Amino acid sequence: MTSLFVFKLIFSGDFFFFMFTVYVLYSRTHNKIYIGYTSNLNSRLKSHNELATKGWTKKYRPWELLHTETFETKPLAMKREKILKTGRGREFIWNKVKEITNNELVSAEGRT
């Protein structure tokens, strides 16, 4: 797994604001998705892929970062996470999975 260093802060005057990231993980091995939000994406990815000793995501490792969206407040991130967990939201995510896999198939065909 390649290291990813993502930590978003916004500086405004005398204040730093944490940004919240809604993220979607994909497990190719098990064809599963996971939707969550965090204020520290690097730490959260490491937790999902390496550190966690129990929980749902541990069973389906390794995880790839499929999609991210950044928000200025936790409530906005939570709202978007909830939307992505609906039927329409999951349809949006699975379409992204299909795009990626179709692009990889086309690339692989071009190499043969």
C-alpha positions as CSV (number, residue, x, y, z in Angstrom):
1,M,0.0,0.0,0.0
2,T,1.3,3.4,-0.9
3,S,1.5,6.1,1.8
4,L,-1.1,8.8,1.5
5,F,-0.7,12.0,3.5
6,V,-3.9,13.9,3.5
7,F,-4.7,16.3,6.3
8,K,-6.7,19.3,5.5
9,L,-6.6,22.6,7.4
10,I,-7.9,25.9,6.4
11,F,-6.3,29.1,7.7
12,S,-8.6,32.0,8.1
13,G,-7.3,35.0,9.9
14,D,-6.1,33.8,13.3
15,F,-7.9,30.5,13.2
16,F,-7.3,27.1,11.7
17,F,-10.3,25.0,10.8
18,F,-10.2,21.2,10.5
19,M,-11.8,19.9,7.3
20,F,-13.9,16.8,7.4
21,T,-13.6,14.2,4.7
22,V,-16.3,11.8,3.6
23,Y,-14.6,8.8,2.0
24,V,-15.5,5.6,0.2
25,L,-13.3,2.5,0.4
26,Y,-13.4,-0.4,-1.9
27,S,-12.1,-3.9,-1.4
28,R,-11.4,-5.6,-4.7
29,T,-10.7,-8.9,-3.1
30,H,-14.2,-9.1,-1.6
31,N,-16.1,-6.6,-3.8
32,K,-17.2,-4.6,-0.8
33,I,-17.6,-0.8,-0.2
34,Y,-17.3,1.1,3.1
35,I,-18.5,4.7,3.6
36,G,-17.3,6.9,6.4
37,Y,-16.1,10.4,7.4
38,T,-13.1,11.6,9.4
39,S,-11.0,14.7,10.2
40,N,-7.8,12.7,9.6
41,L,-7.9,10.6,6.5
42,N,-4.4,9.2,6.7
43,S,-5.0,7.9,10.2
44,R,-8.3,6.5,9.3
45,L,-7.0,4.6,6.2
46,K,-4.2,3.2,8.3
47,S,-6.7,2.1,10.9
48,H,-8.9,0.3,8.3
49,N,-6.0,-1.4,6.5
50,E,-3.5,-2.1,9.4
51,L,-4.3,-1.2,12.9
52,A,-7.8,-2.3,13.6
53,T,-8.0,-5.6,15.5
54,K,-11.7,-6.1,15.2
55,G,-14.7,-4.7,13.3
56,W,-16.3,-5.1,9.9
57,T,-13.6,-3.5,7.8
58,K,-10.8,-5.8,9.2
59,K,-12.5,-8.8,7.5
60,Y,-12.4,-7.3,4.0
61,R,-8.8,-5.9,3.8
62,P,-7.1,-4.5,1.8
63,W,-9.1,-1.3,1.2
64,E,-8.5,1.2,-1.6
65,L,-9.6,4.8,-1.4
66,L,-12.2,5.1,-4.1
67,H,-13.8,8.5,-3.5
68,T,-13.5,11.5,-1.2
69,E,-15.4,14.8,-0.6
70,T,-14.3,17.5,1.8
71,F,-16.5,19.6,4.0
72,E,-15.9,22.5,6.4
73,T,-18.1,21.2,9.2
74,K,-18.8,17.8,10.8
75,P,-22.6,18.1,10.4
76,L,-22.2,18.6,6.6
77,A,-19.9,15.6,6.3
78,M,-22.3,13.5,8.4
79,K,-25.2,14.6,6.2
80,R,-23.3,13.6,3.0
81,E,-22.2,10.3,4.5
82,K,-25.8,9.5,5.3
83,I,-26.8,10.4,1.7
84,L,-24.1,8.1,0.3
85,K,-25.4,5.2,2.4
86,T,-28.9,5.4,0.8
87,G,-29.8,3.4,-2.2
88,R,-29.1,6.2,-4.6
89,G,-25.8,7.0,-2.9
90,R,-24.7,3.4,-3.2
91,E,-25.7,3.3,-6.8
92,F,-23.5,6.4,-7.4
93,I,-20.6,4.5,-5.6
94,W,-21.1,1.2,-7.5
95,N,-21.1,3.2,-10.8
96,K,-17.7,4.6,-9.8
97,V,-16.5,1.0,-9.1
98,K,-17.7,-0.1,-12.6
99,E,-16.0,2.9,-14.2
100,I,-12.7,2.0,-12.6
101,T,-12.9,-1.7,-13.4
102,N,-14.0,-1.0,-17.0
103,N,-11.1,1.4,-17.5
104,E,-8.7,-1.1,-16.1
105,L,-10.1,-3.8,-18.5
106,V,-9.7,-1.4,-21.5
107,S,-6.1,-0.6,-20.4
108,A,-5.3,-4.3,-20.0
109,E,-6.7,-5.0,-23.5
110,G,-4.5,-2.3,-24.9
111,R,-1.4,-3.9,-23.4
112,T,-1.9,-7.3,-24.9
